[in-house]
Amino acid sequence: MTAIKDAGSAPEGADAVHARPDAGSAPVEVLGLRLRSPVVVGSGLLTDQERNIRRLIEGGAGAVVTKTIHPDPGPSGNERLLRLPTGMLNNTTYSRRSVDDWCAMLRRFADDGLPVITSVHADSPVQLADLAERVTDAGSGALELGISCLNEEGGGLEDTPERVAAYTEAVRRRTPVPFSVKLAIGERVRERIDAATASGADAITLSDTIAGLAVDADTGEVRLGGAFGYSGPGIKPLVLAEIFGLRRDGLTVPVMASGGVKDAVDVAEYLSVGAEAVQIYTALHRNMHVTLRTIRQGFDDWLASRGGTVADLVGQSVKRA
């Protein structure tokens, strides 16, 4: 397994915002970004605004992944969230902001040295490569390919290794910056991961949302009108098992875990099975900034109480198995 790097102190300057860890932090390096914590805010509605992204970083996020940028996201539709006792269903897709607006925002983030990972997708490999080049030119230092969104017709439910390879290879040809490919757990996941890494991906984000359905028992109505992306605590044991199994089978590519993180212990568990960083998202829909600070500080305190580093923790469960 590729070892995570502990990022030491950095000189004062434009990148000091994310390169110099604050007191009690657990610094790491992910996708070439030197982060003050392995706790990363994942892509979604909460990361569609510059103000939110900046506040999340100020509040302790090691990095923030933007809402997925798309060159032609389509008209603004009836995008909704449905809270469940164990998480959330959503039928959202892509940011409705223009690529030009996002590029201007990314330039400001780059000027301020902020650890922002740009999530991108498009309708074809060629279009995604064009988009990746544009956001790279705007100063984005790391990307996440959001190619497995099951809320779009023809999206993640029909993902194949061949499709993953086509998108990944096209982007790799057009940008030198590190990028992760975000995939959903499920059928042929190892083949899809291998296709991504063989085609040039630097890391994998696991997992995108999985299909979920909610029904009104009294009326029989299918909530949200169909099966859409489920996220929350219910997915966590599934993603933990997938990452653990992949590491035991010899997967070495860096992994950003994503799925059901609600507290500091969840972060520690994901790192223990072999993730290099851990994305949090659904839990932030309640008391966003307080929740983030609580998880971030809780993990720092948890790690400090054990006298170790993030590097010591990563893969611990696999070594003991």
C-alpha positions as CSV (number, residue, x, y, z in Angstrom):
1,M,0.0,0.0,0.0
2,T,1.3,3.4,-0.9
3,A,2.2,5.2,2.4
4,I,0.6,8.5,3.2
5,K,3.0,11.3,3.7
6,D,3.1,13.4,6.9
7,A,3.4,17.0,5.7
8,G,5.8,19.0,7.9
9,S,5.9,22.7,8.5
10,A,6.2,24.9,5.5
11,P,7.6,28.4,4.9
12,E,5.4,31.4,5.2
13,G,3.9,32.5,1.9
14,A,1.0,32.1,-0.5
15,D,0.5,28.4,0.3
16,A,0.9,28.7,4.1
17,V,-2.9,28.6,4.5
18,H,-2.9,24.9,3.8
19,A,0.7,23.9,4.1
20,R,1.4,24.9,7.7
21,P,-0.6,22.8,10.1
22,D,-2.2,24.4,13.1
23,A,-1.8,23.3,16.7
24,G,-2.9,19.7,17.3
25,S,-3.4,19.0,13.6
26,A,-2.7,15.8,11.8
27,P,-1.1,16.9,8.5
28,V,-0.9,14.7,5.4
29,E,-0.3,15.0,1.7
30,V,-3.1,14.1,-0.8
31,L,-3.1,14.6,-4.6
32,G,0.0,16.7,-4.2
33,L,-1.7,19.0,-1.7
34,R,-0.2,19.4,1.7
35,L,-3.2,19.3,4.0
36,R,-3.4,20.1,7.7
37,S,-5.9,17.2,8.2
38,P,-7.0,14.0,6.4
39,V,-10.6,15.2,6.9
40,V,-11.9,16.5,3.5
41,V,-15.3,17.9,2.7
42,G,-16.8,16.0,-0.2
43,S,-18.6,17.4,-3.3
44,G,-22.2,18.5,-3.1
45,L,-24.7,21.3,-2.7
46,L,-22.7,22.6,0.3
47,T,-19.6,23.2,-1.8
48,D,-21.3,25.2,-4.6
49,Q,-20.5,28.6,-3.1
50,E,-17.2,30.3,-2.7
51,R,-18.2,31.6,0.8
52,N,-19.0,28.1,2.0
53,I,-15.7,26.7,0.6
54,R,-13.7,29.3,2.3
55,R,-15.5,29.0,5.6
56,L,-15.1,25.2,5.6
57,I,-11.4,25.5,5.1
58,E,-11.2,28.1,7.9
59,G,-13.2,25.8,10.1
60,G,-10.7,23.0,9.8
61,A,-11.2,21.0,6.6
62,G,-8.0,19.6,5.2
63,A,-9.4,20.3,1.8
64,V,-12.8,20.9,0.1
65,V,-14.1,19.2,-3.1
66,T,-16.2,21.6,-5.2
67,K,-19.6,20.7,-6.4
68,T,-19.2,18.9,-9.7
69,I,-18.6,21.4,-12.6
70,H,-20.2,20.4,-15.9
71,P,-19.9,22.3,-19.2
72,D,-23.6,21.7,-19.9
73,P,-25.4,20.8,-16.7
74,G,-28.9,21.4,-18.2
75,P,-31.7,23.6,-16.9
76,S,-32.2,23.9,-13.2
77,G,-34.7,21.3,-12.2
78,N,-36.5,20.0,-9.2
79,E,-33.4,19.0,-7.2
80,R,-34.3,17.8,-3.8
81,L,-32.9,16.2,-0.6
82,L,-34.9,13.7,1.4
83,R,-33.7,13.1,5.0
84,L,-33.9,9.6,6.3
85,P,-33.4,8.2,9.8
86,T,-30.0,6.7,8.6
87,G,-28.9,9.3,6.0
88,M,-30.2,11.1,3.0
89,L,-31.5,10.5,-0.5
90,N,-30.8,13.2,-3.1
91,N,-31.6,13.6,-6.8
92,T,-29.1,16.4,-7.4
93,T,-26.6,16.3,-10.2
94,Y,-24.2,19.2,-11.2
95,S,-23.5,22.8,-10.4
96,R,-25.5,25.3,-12.4
97,R,-22.7,27.8,-12.3
98,S,-21.0,28.5,-15.6
99,V,-17.5,27.2,-16.2
100,D,-16.3,30.8,-16.6
101,D,-17.6,31.6,-13.1
102,W,-16.0,28.5,-11.6
103,C,-12.6,29.3,-13.3
104,A,-12.7,32.8,-11.8
105,M,-13.4,31.3,-8.4
106,L,-10.6,28.7,-8.8
107,R,-8.1,31.5,-9.7
108,R,-9.0,33.2,-6.4
109,F,-8.6,30.0,-4.5
110,A,-5.2,29.4,-6.2
111,D,-4.1,33.0,-5.4
112,D,-4.9,32.5,-1.8
113,G,-3.2,29.0,-1.6
114,L,-6.4,27.2,-0.6
115,P,-6.6,23.4,-0.7
116,V,-9.5,23.0,-3.1
117,I,-10.0,19.8,-5.2
118,T,-12.1,20.5,-8.3
119,S,-14.8,18.0,-9.2
120,V,-15.5,17.8,-12.9
121,H,-17.6,15.8,-15.3
122,A,-18.9,16.1,-18.9
123,D,-21.0,14.2,-21.4
124,S,-18.0,12.6,-23.2
125,P,-14.4,11.9,-22.6
126,V,-13.4,14.7,-25.0
127,Q,-15.6,17.2,-23.3
128,L,-14.2,16.2,-19.9
129,A,-10.7,16.5,-21.1
130,D,-11.4,20.1,-22.4
131,L,-13.0,21.0,-19.0
132,A,-10.1,19.5,-17.1
133,E,-7.6,21.6,-19.1
134,R,-9.7,24.8,-18.5
135,V,-9.8,24.4,-14.7
136,T,-6.1,23.4,-14.6
137,D,-5.3,26.6,-16.5
138,A,-7.4,28.5,-14.0
139,G,-5.1,27.3,-11.2
140,S,-6.7,24.1,-9.9
141,G,-3.9,21.9,-8.4
142,A,-6.0,18.7,-8.0
143,L,-9.1,17.2,-9.6
144,E,-11.7,14.6,-8.8
145,L,-13.5,13.0,-11.8
146,G,-17.2,12.7,-10.8
147,I,-18.0,10.2,-13.6
148,S,-20.2,7.8,-11.6
149,C,-23.2,10.0,-10.6
150,L,-26.2,7.6,-10.7
151,N,-28.7,10.5,-10.7
152,E,-28.0,11.2,-14.3
153,E,-29.4,8.9,-17.0
154,G,-26.6,6.7,-18.2
155,G,-24.5,7.5,-15.2
156,G,-23.0,5.2,-12.5
157,L,-25.7,2.5,-12.8
158,E,-24.2,1.6,-16.2
159,D,-20.5,2.2,-15.3
160,T,-18.0,-0.2,-16.9
161,P,-14.3,-0.5,-16.8
162,E,-14.2,0.6,-20.4
163,R,-16.1,3.8,-19.7
164,V,-13.9,4.6,-16.7
165,A,-10.8,4.0,-18.8
166,A,-12.0,6.3,-21.6
167,Y,-12.7,9.2,-19.3
168,T,-9.6,8.8,-17.3
169,E,-7.2,8.5,-20.2
170,A,-8.7,11.5,-22.0
171,V,-8.1,13.7,-18.9
172,R,-4.7,12.3,-18.3
173,R,-3.6,13.4,-21.8
174,R,-4.7,17.0,-21.1
175,T,-3.7,17.8,-17.6
176,P,-0.5,17.3,-15.6
177,V,-2.1,17.8,-12.2
178,P,-3.0,14.9,-9.9
179,F,-6.5,13.6,-10.0
180,S,-8.8,11.0,-8.3
181,V,-11.6,9.1,-10.0
182,K,-14.7,8.9,-7.9
183,L,-16.4,5.5,-8.2
184,A,-19.3,3.7,-6.5
185,I,-18.9,0.4,-4.7
186,G,-20.6,-2.5,-6.3
187,E,-20.2,-4.8,-9.3
188,R,-16.8,-5.0,-10.9
189,V,-15.4,-2.3,-8.6
190,R,-11.8,-3.8,-8.7
191,E,-11.9,-3.9,-12.5
192,R,-13.1,-0.2,-12.6
193,I,-10.4,0.8,-10.2
194,D,-7.7,-1.0,-12.2
195,A,-9.0,0.6,-15.4
196,A,-8.7,4.1,-13.8
197,T,-5.2,3.5,-12.4
198,A,-4.0,1.9,-15.6
199,S,-5.3,5.0,-17.5
200,G,-3.5,7.5,-15.4
201,A,-5.5,8.2,-12.2
202,D,-3.4,9.1,-9.2
203,A,-6.0,8.1,-6.6
204,I,-9.5,6.7,-6.2
205,T,-12.4,8.1,-4.2
206,L,-14.7,5.4,-2.9
207,S,-17.6,5.5,-2.8
208,D,-20.0,7.7,-4.7
209,T,-23.6,7.4,-3.6
210,I,-25.4,4.1,-4.1
211,A,-29.0,3.6,-5.3
212,G,-31.6,4.1,-2.6
213,L,-35.4,4.3,-2.6
214,A,-38.0,5.6,-0.1
215,V,-41.7,4.8,-0.2
216,D,-44.7,6.3,1.5
217,A,-46.3,3.2,3.1
218,D,-49.7,4.9,3.3
219,T,-50.0,5.9,-0.3
220,G,-47.5,3.7,-2.0
221,E,-45.9,6.9,-3.5
222,V,-42.2,6.5,-4.4
223,R,-40.5,9.5,-2.8
224,L,-38.5,11.8,-5.2
225,G,-40.0,9.9,-8.0
226,G,-37.5,7.0,-8.2
227,A,-34.3,5.5,-7.0
228,F,-31.6,8.1,-6.4
229,G,-28.3,8.5,-4.6
230,Y,-28.2,7.3,-1.0
231,S,-25.6,8.6,1.4
232,G,-25.2,8.4,5.2
233,P,-24.3,6.0,8.0
234,G,-25.9,3.0,6.3
235,I,-23.2,3.0,3.6
236,K,-20.2,3.1,5.9
237,P,-19.9,-0.6,6.7
238,L,-20.1,-1.4,3.0
239,V,-17.4,1.0,2.0
240,L,-15.2,-0.1,4.9
241,A,-15.5,-3.7,3.8
242,E,-14.7,-2.8,0.2
243,I,-11.6,-0.8,1.1
244,F,-10.4,-3.4,3.5
245,G,-10.8,-6.2,0.9
246,L,-9.1,-4.2,-1.8
247,R,-6.1,-3.5,0.5
248,R,-5.9,-7.1,1.5
249,D,-5.9,-8.1,-2.2
250,G,-2.9,-5.8,-2.8
251,L,-4.4,-2.6,-4.0
252,T,-1.8,0.1,-3.6
253,V,-3.3,3.3,-5.2
254,P,-4.2,6.0,-2.7
255,V,-7.8,6.0,-1.7
256,M,-10.0,8.8,-0.4
257,A,-12.8,7.1,1.6
258,S,-16.3,8.6,1.4
259,G,-19.5,7.3,3.0
260,G,-21.4,7.9,6.2
261,V,-18.8,9.7,8.3
262,K,-20.5,11.3,11.3
263,D,-17.8,11.5,14.0
264,A,-14.0,11.3,14.7
265,V,-14.1,7.5,15.2
266,D,-15.5,7.0,11.7
267,V,-12.5,8.9,10.3
268,A,-10.1,6.7,12.3
269,E,-11.8,3.5,11.1
270,Y,-11.5,4.5,7.4
271,L,-7.9,5.3,7.8
272,S,-7.3,2.0,9.7
273,V,-8.6,0.0,6.7
274,G,-6.3,1.8,4.3
275,A,-7.8,5.1,3.2
276,E,-5.3,8.0,3.0
277,A,-7.9,10.7,3.5
278,V,-11.6,10.7,4.5
279,Q,-14.4,12.7,2.9
280,I,-17.3,13.9,5.0
281,Y,-20.5,15.3,3.5
282,T,-24.0,14.2,4.5
283,A,-23.4,14.9,8.2
284,L,-22.7,18.5,7.4
285,H,-26.3,19.1,6.3
286,R,-27.0,19.6,10.0
287,N,-25.1,22.4,11.7
288,M,-22.5,22.4,8.9
289,H,-19.6,24.4,10.5
290,V,-20.1,23.1,14.1
291,T,-20.3,19.5,12.8
292,L,-17.1,19.9,10.8
293,R,-15.2,21.5,13.7
294,T,-16.4,18.8,16.1
295,I,-15.2,16.0,13.8
296,R,-11.9,17.6,12.9
297,Q,-11.0,18.5,16.5
298,G,-12.3,15.2,17.7
299,F,-10.1,13.3,15.4
300,D,-7.0,15.4,16.3
301,D,-7.7,14.8,20.0
302,W,-8.3,11.0,19.4
303,L,-5.0,10.7,17.5
304,A,-3.0,12.8,20.0
305,S,-4.3,10.7,22.9
306,R,-2.7,7.6,21.2
307,G,0.6,9.4,20.6
308,G,0.7,8.4,16.9
309,T,0.5,9.9,13.5
310,V,-1.9,9.5,10.6
311,A,0.8,7.4,8.8
312,D,0.9,5.1,11.8
313,L,-2.9,4.6,11.6
314,V,-3.3,4.1,7.8
315,G,-3.7,0.4,7.1
316,Q,-3.5,-0.7,10.7
317,S,-6.4,-3.1,10.3
318,V,-5.0,-4.7,7.2
319,K,-1.6,-5.3,8.9
320,R,-3.4,-7.0,11.8
321,A,-5.7,-9.2,9.7
